């Protein structure tokens, strides 16, 4: 029985701005004892770009394009790995609430990227997909390579995309998840979030999101009321959190 592993990523230079997406598909034989030496393991890299898009649209597009490229029956296991919480939460949780509310958020706003979400929903109905959240930029080789492809297209470059046996692929350890797990654990130990300086604090009160430069400002807003708030460590993390909370 075959198992398919996918790594996807999206990128944009500006939000909106020029963007790109990348994906790596690895088809392996579950019956082999050593996947990394199996000559029947095939690797296919995919990618593309758009002149005016967003990071979130590229994340969803990467999932759509990679799943569309797989022509299998429903019994084939597909494991898709992404560093986008927006993509995973959207397709596994939020889409059902959005569809029930006629594609509006809890705040009665139109759902962003509805066209892509509907397309992805139709695709996953015909495939057995398990979604995996990975940390970005911690040495997960598949995630790192997908990022390189996506970024190249966002920068209007055309990277060389590989298609062939895993034995000839530049990342022969792409399926070595134990190695990747160790890299992720290393990031946790190196970066204790409670000890790191905040880039900003983001709060959500009464459906309205605000960004605060100090904890005192955030605390003054959320104290004594029903609220969500979080410390973020970078501009990218701030942007991702705002997009996540806006989508719900």
PEQUIUR-V957948 format. One record per residue. N is the residue number from 0. BURIAL is # if it has 9 or more other ideal C-beta (glycine too) atoms within 8 Angstrom, else .. Layout:
BEGIN
n=(N	N)
burial=(BURIAL	BURIAL)
END
This chain:
BEGIN
n=(0	1	2	3	4	5	6	7	8	9	10	11	12	13	14	15	16	17	18	19	20	21	22	23	24	25	26	27	28	29	30	31	32	33	34	35	36	37	38	39	40	41	42	43	44	45	46	47	48	49	50	51	52	53	54	55	56	57	58	59	60	61	62	63	64	65	66	67	68	69	70	71	72	73	74	75	76	77	78	79	80	81	82	83	84	85	86	87	88	89	90	91	92	93	94	95	96	97	98	99	100	101	102	103	104	105	106	107	108	109	110	111	112	113	114	115	116	117	118	119	120	121	122	123	124	125	126	127	128	129	130	131	132	133	134	135	136	137	138	139	140	141	142	143	144	145	146	147	148	149	150	151	152	153	154	155	156	157	158	159	160	161	162	163	164	165	166	167	168	169	170	171	172	173	174	175	176	177	178	179	180	181	182	183	184	185	186	187	188	189	190	191	192	193	194	195	196	197	198	199	200	201	202	203	204	205	206	207	208	209	210	211	212	213	214	215	216	217	218	219	220	221	222	223	224	225	226	227	228	229	230	231	232	233	234	235	236	237	238	239	240	241	242	243	244	245	246	247)
burial=(.	#	#	#	#	#	#	#	#	#	#	#	.	.	.	.	#	#	#	#	#	#	#	#	#	#	#	#	#	.	.	#	.	.	#	#	.	#	.	.	#	#	#	#	#	#	#	#	#	#	.	.	#	#	#	#	#	#	#	#	#	#	#	#	#	#	#	.	#	#	.	#	.	.	.	#	#	#	#	#	#	#	.	#	.	#	#	#	#	#	#	.	.	#	#	.	#	#	#	.	#	.	.	#	#	.	.	.	.	.	#	.	#	#	.	#	#	.	#	#	#	.	#	#	.	.	#	.	#	.	#	.	.	#	.	#	.	#	#	#	#	#	#	#	#	#	#	#	#	#	#	#	#	#	#	.	.	.	#	.	.	#	.	.	#	#	.	.	#	.	.	.	.	#	#	#	.	.	#	#	.	.	#	#	.	#	#	.	.	.	.	.	.	.	.	.	.	#	#	#	#	#	#	#	#	.	.	.	#	.	#	#	.	.	#	.	#	#	.	.	#	#	.	.	.	.	#	.	#	.	.	#	#	.	.	.	#	#	#	#	#	#	#	#	#	#	#	.)
END
